[in-house]
C-alpha cells in the first residue's frame, strides 16, 4: 500500500536492480519518496543464483523483507572446501550457526529482485519504477539535474526528467559514471566465469556451500538456491565455474554460455558425492561473465549526482560480498539523506558524508578481492600438496591454519563475526 510521504527533494534513482530498489525502500522507511528509472522494457525474474551474506541480510531485515527472503531461498549451514579430486580440505559453519546475528541465504537472483520490486510498487506506488528508460545524458545546475533517457523498445526519446539529486545504481557498466569517467575501462586479469542452474537431488544435507578446485586448474562453486523445485524433492543448484587463462579473451556479460568452452576441464571432477561434468551438462541455463572490476576512484559525487553499488565500486564477484556492500551503501545513503532533509539541510552534504564513509571501505574490499580471494584455502593447499590427491592433509597444513586463512579473509573483507555483532 502507498503511504503518505513528506515533502522532500525530488530524488531520481537510475537503475532498478538490487541497489536501486533497496535505496527506494530505504528512503521510504524515512517517509521520503524517490523515482526509479530502469532501462529494461520489462522486469522479469531472470538470472542465476546469489548469496546474501549475514551483513547483507541485516540490511534486508531493516527493510522488513527477511521472512520473504528466507521463504524464497535456502539458508546455508556450512561452507566446505574441496580439491579437484573431491577431497575435503576444510569446512566451517555459516550464518547463525557461525555466531552471526543473521543467516546466510542462497537465493535465485530473479526471486530476490522480484521481492524487492513488489515491495517498491506496494509501498511507493505502481508507478514508482519507470521501465524502458535508458539513461543517455544529464545536465546539472546549482539547483537541479536534468536527466535524458531513450526507450530501449523503440529508441525513441523520453521526456526529460528534472530532479534535485540523482543516485546512479546502474551497475558495473554504469552509463551515469561514464559521464564523469569517460576513458575508464574495466580491469580484466584473465579469469572468465560461467554460471548455471541445474535441477538435481540435494548434495550432502542440501544446505552446504561448496568451493571445489582452484582457478589454476579449474574451480567451481556449488550451492542450492531453491528447495523442492519440481515437487519431487529436487533442488535448484547454482554453480559458477572460474578458469584462469593466459589469453586476453574476455567473456561478455549475461550472454548464453557454450559448455564446450569449459566443460572439458570439469569432466574429470567425478566424486562419490558429485559428478561435476554431469551437473554442467544437465544445466537449465548457462550464462557467461568476465571476472572484472574497476580501479577504485577518488570521487563518487559530482555536485548533485553520486554513485552507489556496482556503479560506485565494481568488485570481483567473489565471496558474495558485492551485493552486501551495495545494500550497505544504500542504507547509509538513505539514512544520511533523511537526516539532512529532517533538519532542512542540503542533500549534497549527505552525499559528502556518505562518500566519506563508504568510498574508503569499499576501495579496500576491491583491492582485497584481487589479492586475497575467499578460495585462498584451495590455492594454498594446491601450492603445498601439488596438484594431486593427499593421504594426510595435516602433514602439509593444519585445520587451525586453514581456519585462520578463512577468518583473515572475512576480517579484511569486512564481515567477520566480531564486526557483525558490533
ZAMARGU-4260 file (C-alpha; in steps of 0.2 Angstrom, whole numbers, plus 5000, padded with zeros to 4 digits):
<rodrens>
0) 5000/5000/5000 | 5005/5018/4997 | 5009/5028/5012 | 5009/5047/5015 | 5027/5054/5011
5) 5034/5070/5017 | 5039/5084/5005 | 5057/5081/5001 | 5069/5084/4987 | 5065/5076/4970
10) 5076/5060/4971 | 5080/5051/4954 | 5087/5033/4955 | 5095/5027/4939 | 5094/5008/4939
15) 5081/4997/4945 | 5092/4982/4951 | 5095/4977/4969 | 5104/4993/4974 | 5091/5005/4966
20) 5076/4996/4973 | 5084/4994/4990 | 5088/5013/4990 | 5070/5017/4986 | 5064/5006/5000
25) 5077/5013/5012 | 5071/5031/5008 | 5053/5026/5010 | 5057/5020/5028 | 5061/5038/5032
30) 5045/5044/5023 | 5054/5050/5008 | 5049/5047/4990 | 5060/5043/4975 | 5058/5038/4957
35) 5067/5024/4950 | 5072/5023/4931 | 5076/5006/4924 | 5082/5003/4906 | 5074/4986/4903
40) 5057/4987/4895 | 5050/4974/4907 | 5057/4967/4923 | 5057/4948/4923 | 5064/4936/4936
45) 5079/4930/4926 | 5097/4926/4930 | 5105/4913/4941 | 5110/4912/4960 | 5116/4925/4973
50) 5122/4923/4991 | 5116/4935/5004 | 5129/4935/5017 | 5124/4940/5035 | 5129/4958/5034
55) 5118/4959/5018 | 5104/4950/5027 | 5105/4963/5041 | 5101/4976/5028 | 5087/4966/5020
60) 5079/4964/5038 | 5080/4983/5040 | 5068/4984/5025 | 5056/4972/5033 | 5059/4958/5020
65) 5069/4945/5029 | 5055/4932/5031 | 5051/4934/5012 | 5069/4931/5008 | 5070/4916/5020
70) 5055/4908/5012 | 5061/4911/4994 | 5079/4904/4997 | 5089/4892/5006 | 5099/4895/5022
75) 5117/4889/5021 | 5123/4879/5036 | 5141/4875/5031 | 5154/4881/5019 | 5166/4867/5013
80) 5182/4867/5003 | 5187/4853/4991 | 5202/4850/4979 | 5198/4844/4962 | 5199/4826/4967
85) 5184/4828/4979 | 5194/4828/4995 | 5188/4839/5009 | 5201/4852/5014 | 5191/4862/5027
90) 5173/4866/5032 | 5165/4879/5044 | 5148/4884/5049 | 5139/4898/5041 | 5127/4912/5046
95) 5118/4910/5063 | 5127/4893/5066 | 5144/4903/5065 | 5138/4915/5078 | 5131/4929/5066
100) 5115/4938/5071 | 5108/4935/5054 | 5108/4920/5042 | 5117/4917/5026 | 5105/4914/5011
105) 5107/4907/4994 | 5093/4913/4983 | 5089/4915/4964 | 5093/4932/4959 | 5077/4934/4950
110) 5067/4929/4965 | 5077/4942/4976 | 5074/4955/4963 | 5056/4951/4962 | 5053/4953/4980
115) 5062/4970/4981 | 5052/4976/4965 | 5035/4970/4973 | 5039/4979/4989 | 5043/4995/4980
120) 5027/4995/4970 | 5017/4991/4985 | 5025/5004/4997 | 5029/5018/4984 | 5015/5015/4971
125) 5014/5005/4955 | 5022/5019/4945 | 5037/5021/4957 | 5048/5011/4944 | 5048/5018/4926
130) 5054/5005/4914 | 5061/5007/4897 | 5071/5022/4902 | 5089/5020/4896 | 5100/5034/4903
135) 5109/5044/4889 | 5114/5060/4897 | 5112/5074/4910 | 5115/5092/4913 | 5115/5100/4931
140) 5115/5117/4938 | 5117/5123/4956 | 5099/5119/4959 | 5094/5104/4950 | 5099/5090/4937
145) 5090/5086/4921 | 5091/5068/4915 | 5089/5062/4897 | 5083/5045/4893 | 5078/5035/4877
150) 5066/5020/4876 | 5075/5003/4873 | 5060/4996/4865 | 5059/5008/4850 | 5074/5020/4853
155) 5063/5035/4854 | 5067/5050/4866 | 5059/5050/4883 | 5053/5066/4891 | 5067/5074/4901
160) 5066/5072/4919 | 5071/5085/4932 | 5077/5080/4949 | 5085/5089/4964 | 5098/5074/4966
165) 5102/5059/4957 | 5109/5042/4963 | 5117/5031/4950 | 5113/5012/4954 | 5116/5006/4936
170) 5129/4993/4939 | 5147/4989/4933 | 5144/4997/4916 | 5136/5012/4923 | 5131/5025/4910
175) 5130/5039/4923 | 5148/5035/4929 | 5154/5036/4911 | 5149/5054/4910 | 5162/5058/4924
180) 5175/5045/4919 | 5173/5044/4900 | 5190/5035/4897 | 5188/5022/4911 | 5188/5003/4907
185) 5186/4988/4917 | 5201/4978/4923 | 5202/4960/4916 | 5216/4949/4923 | 5212/4933/4913
190) 5198/4925/4923 | 5182/4920/4915 | 5167/4913/4923 | 5151/4903/4918 | 5136/4902/4928
195) 5122/4890/4928 | 5107/4882/4937 | 5104/4863/4937 | 5089/4853/4945 | 5095/4838/4955
200) 5094/4829/4971 | 5102/4838/4986 | 5121/4837/4989 | 5125/4832/5006 | 5112/4840/5018
205) 5106/4852/5004 | 5112/4866/5014 | 5131/4867/5010 | 5140/4880/5000 | 5155/4871/4991
210) 5171/4878/4983 | 5179/4864/4973 | 5197/4866/4964 | 5206/4882/4961 | 5206/4895/4947
215) 5223/4887/4942 | 5217/4870/4937 | 5198/4874/4937 | 5187/4880/4951 | 5168/4878/4953
220) 5157/4885/4967 | 5141/4875/4970 | 5126/4879/4981 | 5107/4876/4982 | 5095/4891/4979
225) 5078/4883/4978 | 5071/4869/4988 | 5059/4856/4980 | 5059/4864/4963 | 5049/4852/4954
230) 5039/4844/4968 | 5049/4828/4969 | 5062/4834/4981 | 5075/4841/4968 | 5084/4857/4972
235) 5089/4871/4960 | 5108/4870/4962 | 5118/4886/4957 | 5136/4884/4951 | 5149/4896/4945
240) 5164/4889/4935 | 5180/4900/4936 | 5195/4897/4925 | 5211/4907/4924 | 5219/4908/4906
245) 5234/4916/4899 | 5224/4923/4884 | 5217/4940/4883 | 5199/4934/4878 | 5186/4941/4890
250) 5168/4934/4891 | 5153/4945/4888 | 5140/4949/4901 | 5125/4939/4904 | 5126/4930/4887
255) 5121/4912/4884 | 5137/4902/4888 | 5144/4887/4877 | 5148/4872/4888 | 5161/4867/4875
260) 5172/4882/4881 | 5174/4875/4899 | 5166/4858/4901 | 5181/4848/4896 | 5191/4855/4911
265) 5177/4848/4923 | 5174/4830/4916 | 5187/4823/4927 | 5178/4830/4943 | 5169/4814/4947
270) 5167/4811/4965 | 5156/4798/4975 | 5146/4813/4981 | 5145/4823/4964 | 5149/4822/4946
275) 5153/4840/4941 | 5153/4837/4922 | 5135/4830/4924 | 5130/4844/4934 | 5136/4856/4920
280) 5128/4845/4906 | 5111/4845/4915 | 5110/4864/4917 | 5094/4873/4913 | 5103/4889/4910
285) 5122/4893/4906 | 5127/4911/4906 | 5145/4918/4904 | 5153/4933/4913 | 5170/4940/4914
290) 5179/4942/4931 | 5182/4960/4931 | 5182/4975/4942 | 5187/4993/4941 | 5201/5003/4950
295) 5195/5012/4965 | 5192/5031/4961 | 5195/5046/4971 | 5177/5054/4969 | 5160/5047/4968
300) 5150/5063/4970 | 5149/5077/4957 | 5138/5091/4963 | 5120/5083/4964 | 5125/5066/4957
305) 5133/5052/4966 | 5136/5033/4964 | 5131/5018/4974 | 5133/4999/4972 | 5142/4992/4957
310) 5141/5009/4949 | 5152/5016/4963 | 5164/5001/4967 | 5164/4987/4954 | 5172/4972/4963
315) 5176/4954/4958 | 5161/4943/4960 | 5170/4933/4973 | 5165/4929/4991 | 5147/4935/4988
320) 5151/4952/4995 | 5146/4964/4981 | 5128/4963/4984 | 5130/4966/5003 | 5141/4981/5000
325) 5128/4988/4989 | 5115/4986/5002 | 5126/4994/5015 | 5129/5009/5003 | 5111/5012/5000
330) 5106/5011/5018 | 5120/5023/5023 | 5114/5035/5010 | 5096/5034/5014 | 5099/5037/5032
335) 5111/5052/5029 | 5099/5060/5016 | 5084/5058/5029 | 5095/5067/5042 | 5098/5081/5031
340) 5080/5083/5025 | 5074/5082/5043 | 5084/5097/5048 | 5081/5107/5031 | 5099/5104/5026
345) 5107/5101/5009 | 5106/5084/5001 | 5124/5087/4994 | 5130/5087/5012 | 5123/5069/5014
350) 5132/5064/4998 | 5148/5070/5005 | 5146/5061/5022 | 5141/5045/5013 | 5156/5046/5001
355) 5167/5049/5016 | 5161/5034/5025 | 5159/5021/5011 | 5172/5025/4997 | 5187/5021/5008
360) 5179/5005/5015 | 5174/4998/4998 | 5190/5003/4990 | 5199/4991/5002 | 5187/4977/4998
365) 5190/4979/4979 | 5209/4978/4982 | 5207/4963/4994 | 5197/4953/4982 | 5211/4955/4969
370) 5225/4948/4981 | 5216/4938/4994 | 5201/4928/4987 | 5189/4918/4998 | 5196/4902/4990
375) 5213/4906/4996 | 5212/4889/5006 | 5210/4879/4989 | 5225/4889/4982 | 5236/4886/4997
380) 5233/4868/4998 | 5236/4866/4980 | 5253/4875/4982 | 5258/4864/4997 | 5252/4847/4991
385) 5254/4850/4972 | 5240/4846/4960 | 5237/4828/4967 | 5227/4819/4980 | 5234/4818/4998
390) 5234/4805/5011 | 5236/4816/5026 | 5232/4835/5024 | 5239/4838/5042 | 5256/4834/5036
395) 5256/4850/5025 | 5244/4862/5034 | 5233/4861/5050 | 5215/4864/5051 | 5219/4878/5063
400) 5230/4886/5050 | 5216/4884/5037 | 5203/4892/5049 | 5215/4907/5051 | 5216/4909/5032
405) 5197/4909/5031 | 5195/4921/5046 | 5208/4933/5039 | 5198/4935/5023 | 5182/4939/5032
410) 5191/4952/5043 | 5199/4961/5028 | 5183/4959/5018 | 5173/4967/5031 | 5161/4953/5038
415) 5170/4945/5052 | 5158/4939/5066 | 5165/4952/5078 | 5161/4966/5066 | 5144/4959/5063
420) 5140/4959/5081 | 5146/4977/5084
</rodrens>
